[in-house]
Amino acid sequence: MMKQLCGVFALLALLTLSSCATRGQTGALGGAAGGALIGQAIGRNTGATLIGAAVGAGLGYIIGNEMDKYDRDRLSNVYETGLSNRRSAWVNPDTGNQYAVTPQPAYQTPSQQVCRRAEINAVIDGKPQRTYTTACRDSSGQWVLQGS
């Protein structure tokens, strides 16, 4: 199993380094790799790994590719100050991409980490997309996306 994972990650690294890969593909690949690792660590089976990879790929595409610093800052602000179940929307002035984020109430994990789940509806290059994300505060108080 470890040999197969090494092969997958070598392929992902090669594709990520390819100059033909778009930022979306790179984000999706990175998200898939991270999601697969998290899925394997939690579920310890192929199904959990594949589910983690699929969730990570979708999240990686939207977050890693299409969201520039402006959008990531706005998303972080929604996690920090957005009212629960109240939509916050913006249009990126440089790309024209549109985002609408609806955060859920904050909660604490068993390890006392503060987290929030949110629905992100985006229109990127004229194509509507939807994903669900969870972000948790790290030790420095920054919101870090968890990949599912």
C-alpha positions as CSV (number, residue, x, y, z in Angstrom):
1,M,0.0,0.0,0.0
2,M,2.8,2.4,0.9
3,K,4.5,1.7,-2.5
4,Q,1.2,2.6,-4.3
5,L,0.9,5.8,-2.3
6,C,4.5,6.8,-3.2
7,G,3.7,6.2,-6.9
8,V,0.6,8.3,-6.7
9,F,2.4,11.1,-5.0
10,A,5.3,10.9,-7.5
11,L,2.8,11.3,-10.3
12,L,1.0,14.2,-8.6
13,A,4.4,15.9,-8.1
14,L,5.2,15.5,-11.8
15,L,1.9,16.8,-12.9
16,T,2.1,19.7,-10.4
17,L,5.5,20.7,-11.8
18,S,4.4,20.5,-15.4
19,S,4.2,23.9,-17.1
20,C,1.1,22.9,-18.9
21,A,-0.9,22.5,-15.6
22,T,-3.2,25.4,-14.8
23,R,-3.5,26.8,-11.3
24,G,-6.8,24.9,-11.1
25,Q,-5.2,21.6,-11.9
26,T,-2.4,22.3,-9.5
27,G,-4.8,23.2,-6.7
28,A,-7.0,20.2,-7.4
29,L,-4.0,17.9,-7.4
30,G,-2.7,19.4,-4.1
31,G,-6.2,19.2,-2.6
32,A,-6.6,15.6,-3.7
33,A,-3.2,14.6,-2.3
34,G,-4.0,16.3,1.1
35,G,-7.6,14.9,1.1
36,A,-6.3,11.4,0.4
37,L,-3.8,11.5,3.2
38,I,-6.5,12.8,5.6
39,G,-9.0,10.2,4.4
40,Q,-6.5,7.4,4.8
41,A,-5.4,8.6,8.3
42,I,-9.1,8.8,9.5
43,G,-10.6,5.8,7.7
44,R,-7.6,3.6,7.1
45,N,-9.2,2.1,4.0
46,T,-9.4,2.7,0.3
47,G,-12.9,4.1,0.4
48,A,-12.0,6.8,2.9
49,T,-8.9,7.6,0.9
50,L,-10.9,8.0,-2.3
51,I,-13.5,10.1,-0.6
52,G,-10.8,12.3,0.9
53,A,-9.2,12.7,-2.5
54,A,-12.4,13.7,-4.2
55,V,-13.3,16.3,-1.5
56,G,-9.8,17.7,-1.5
57,A,-9.7,17.9,-5.3
58,G,-12.9,20.0,-5.4
59,L,-11.8,22.2,-2.6
60,G,-8.3,22.6,-4.0
61,Y,-9.7,23.6,-7.4
62,I,-11.8,26.4,-6.1
63,I,-9.5,27.6,-3.2
64,G,-6.1,26.8,-4.6
65,N,-6.7,27.9,-8.1
66,E,-9.3,30.5,-8.6
67,M,-9.1,32.4,-5.3
68,D,-6.3,34.9,-5.3
69,K,-5.1,36.7,-2.1
70,Y,-8.0,39.1,-2.2
71,D,-10.5,36.3,-2.2
72,R,-8.7,34.3,0.4
73,D,-8.6,37.4,2.7
74,R,-12.4,37.9,2.1
75,L,-13.0,34.2,2.9
76,S,-11.0,34.4,6.1
77,N,-12.9,37.5,7.1
78,V,-16.2,35.7,6.6
79,Y,-14.9,32.9,8.9
80,E,-13.9,35.5,11.5
81,T,-16.8,37.9,11.5
82,G,-19.6,36.5,9.3
83,L,-23.0,36.0,10.9
84,S,-24.0,32.4,11.0
85,N,-26.4,31.4,8.2
86,R,-26.0,34.8,6.6
87,R,-24.6,35.0,3.1
88,S,-21.6,37.3,2.4
89,A,-20.9,37.9,-1.2
90,W,-18.3,39.7,-3.3
91,V,-16.9,40.0,-6.8
92,N,-13.2,40.0,-7.3
93,P,-12.3,43.3,-9.0
94,D,-9.4,41.8,-11.0
95,T,-10.8,38.5,-12.1
96,G,-14.6,39.1,-12.1
97,N,-15.1,35.8,-10.2
98,Q,-18.0,35.9,-7.8
99,Y,-18.3,34.3,-4.4
100,A,-21.1,33.9,-1.9
101,V,-20.2,32.3,1.4
102,T,-22.6,31.2,4.1
103,P,-20.9,30.3,7.3
104,Q,-22.4,28.0,10.0
105,P,-22.0,28.6,13.7
106,A,-18.6,28.1,15.2
107,Y,-17.9,24.9,17.3
108,Q,-15.0,23.5,19.3
109,T,-13.4,20.2,18.4
110,P,-12.5,17.7,21.2
111,S,-9.0,19.2,21.2
112,Q,-10.6,22.7,21.9
113,Q,-9.9,24.0,18.4
114,V,-12.5,26.5,17.1
115,C,-13.8,25.6,13.7
116,R,-16.5,26.8,11.3
117,R,-18.1,25.1,8.3
118,A,-19.3,27.2,5.3
119,E,-20.9,26.8,1.9
120,I,-19.2,28.5,-0.9
121,N,-21.0,29.3,-4.1
122,A,-18.8,30.6,-6.8
123,V,-19.1,31.7,-10.4
124,I,-15.7,31.2,-12.0
125,D,-15.2,32.0,-15.7
126,G,-19.0,32.0,-16.0
127,K,-19.4,28.5,-14.5
128,P,-21.2,28.1,-11.2
129,Q,-19.6,25.9,-8.6
130,R,-20.5,24.9,-5.0
131,T,-18.4,23.4,-2.3
132,Y,-18.5,23.1,1.5
133,T,-15.4,23.9,3.5
134,T,-14.4,23.8,7.2
135,A,-11.8,26.1,8.6
136,C,-10.2,25.9,12.1
137,R,-8.2,28.5,13.9
138,D,-4.5,27.6,14.3
139,S,-2.4,28.4,17.3
140,S,-1.7,31.9,15.9
141,G,-5.4,32.6,15.5
142,Q,-5.5,32.3,11.6
143,W,-8.2,30.4,9.9
144,V,-6.8,27.3,8.1
145,L,-9.0,25.3,5.6
146,Q,-9.3,21.6,6.6
147,G,-10.2,20.1,3.2
148,S,-13.6,18.9,4.0
